[in-house]
Amino acid sequence: MEIRRELLAAPATPIILGVLAEGASHGYAIAQRVRERAGSAGEWADGMLYPLLHRLERGGTLEASWRQAGSGRRRRYYRLASHGHARWVKASGER
Protein backbone atom coordinates (compact mmCIF):
# COMPACT_ATOMS: atom_id res chain seq x y z
CA MET A 1 0.00 0.00 0.00
CA GLU A 2 1.37 3.40 -0.98
CA ILE A 3 1.05 6.21 1.58
CA ARG A 4 0.61 9.68 0.12
CA ARG A 5 3.13 12.33 1.14
CA GLU A 6 0.33 14.66 2.20
CA LEU A 7 -0.81 12.09 4.75
CA LEU A 8 2.71 11.72 6.14
CA ALA A 9 3.20 15.50 6.32
CA ALA A 10 -0.15 16.21 7.99
CA PRO A 11 1.09 15.74 11.58
CA ALA A 12 3.93 18.22 10.98
CA THR A 13 1.63 21.02 9.81
CA PRO A 14 0.41 22.10 13.28
CA ILE A 15 3.98 21.88 14.60
CA ILE A 16 5.23 24.14 11.79
CA LEU A 17 2.38 26.57 12.38
CA GLY A 18 3.25 26.62 16.08
CA VAL A 19 6.92 27.31 15.35
CA LEU A 20 6.02 30.16 13.01
CA ALA A 21 3.44 31.56 15.44
CA GLU A 22 6.50 32.48 17.53
CA GLY A 23 7.97 34.49 14.64
CA ALA A 24 9.45 34.26 11.16
CA SER A 25 12.17 31.71 10.62
CA HIS A 26 14.23 30.08 7.88
CA GLY A 27 13.89 26.45 6.84
CA TYR A 28 16.86 25.03 8.74
CA ALA A 29 15.73 26.63 12.01
CA ILE A 30 12.17 25.42 11.42
CA ALA A 31 13.49 21.88 10.89
CA GLN A 32 15.42 22.04 14.18
CA ARG A 33 12.34 23.24 16.08
CA VAL A 34 10.16 20.55 14.47
CA ARG A 35 12.66 17.89 15.59
CA GLU A 36 12.66 19.33 19.13
CA ARG A 37 8.87 19.33 19.31
CA ALA A 38 8.19 16.07 17.49
CA GLY A 39 10.97 13.99 19.06
CA SER A 40 11.55 10.70 17.26
CA ALA A 41 8.41 11.26 15.17
CA GLY A 42 10.22 14.17 13.49
CA GLU A 43 12.98 12.06 11.95
CA TRP A 44 11.33 12.24 8.54
CA ALA A 45 10.65 15.98 8.81
CA ASP A 46 13.73 17.17 6.89
CA GLY A 47 12.73 15.41 3.67
CA MET A 48 9.14 16.55 3.98
CA LEU A 49 9.74 20.03 5.34
CA TYR A 50 10.44 22.07 2.20
CA PRO A 51 7.67 20.52 0.08
CA LEU A 52 5.29 21.14 2.99
CA LEU A 53 6.48 24.75 3.42
CA HIS A 54 6.03 25.34 -0.31
CA ARG A 55 2.54 23.81 -0.27
CA LEU A 56 1.52 25.94 2.73
CA GLU A 57 2.88 29.01 0.94
CA ARG A 58 0.96 28.21 -2.27
CA GLY A 59 -2.19 27.72 -0.18
CA GLY A 60 -1.86 31.14 1.44
CA THR A 61 -1.07 29.83 4.93
CA LEU A 62 2.54 31.07 4.84
CA GLU A 63 4.37 33.97 3.25
CA ALA A 64 8.05 33.79 2.36
CA SER A 65 10.80 36.24 1.50
CA TRP A 66 14.52 36.10 0.86
CA ARG A 67 16.76 37.78 3.43
CA GLN A 68 20.49 38.17 3.86
CA ALA A 69 21.74 36.33 6.95
CA GLY A 70 24.54 37.68 9.12
CA SER A 71 26.89 35.26 7.40
CA GLY A 72 26.09 36.88 4.05
CA ARG A 73 24.13 33.86 2.88
CA ARG A 74 20.63 34.37 1.51
CA ARG A 75 17.93 32.43 3.32
CA ARG A 76 14.25 32.06 2.66
CA TYR A 77 12.28 33.14 5.72
CA TYR A 78 8.74 31.94 6.31
CA ARG A 79 6.04 33.56 8.41
CA LEU A 80 2.36 33.00 9.01
CA ALA A 81 0.08 34.83 6.59
CA SER A 82 -3.19 36.13 8.05
CA HIS A 83 -4.88 32.90 6.87
CA GLY A 84 -2.10 30.90 8.56
CA HIS A 85 -2.49 32.81 11.81
CA ALA A 86 -6.25 32.17 11.79
CA ARG A 87 -5.58 28.49 11.07
CA TRP A 88 -3.11 28.33 13.97
CA VAL A 89 -5.52 30.03 16.39
CA LYS A 90 -8.28 27.60 15.43
CA ALA A 91 -6.00 24.55 15.78
CA SER A 92 -4.38 25.62 19.03
CA GLY A 93 -7.36 27.16 20.74
CA GLU A 94 -5.31 30.32 21.44
CA ARG A 95 -6.65 33.84 20.98
Long-range contacts (C-beta under 8 A, 24 or more apart in sequence): 5-48, 5-51, 8-44, 8-48, 9-48, 9-51, 9-52, 9-55, 11-38, 11-41, 12-38, 12-42, 12-45, 12-48, 12-49, 12-52, 13-52, 13-56, 14-88, 14-91, 14-92, 15-42, 16-49, 16-52, 16-53, 16-56, 17-61, 17-80, 17-84, 17-87, 17-88, 17-91, 17-92, 18-88, 18-92, 20-62, 20-78, 20-79, 20-80, 20-84, 20-88, 21-80, 21-85, 21-88, 21-92, 21-94, 23-79, 24-77, 24-78, 24-79, 25-77, 25-78, 25-79, 26-67, 26-69, 26-75, 26-76, 26-77, 26-78, 27-53, 27-75, 27-76, 27-78, 28-75, 30-78, 53-78, 56-84, 59-83, 60-84, 61-87
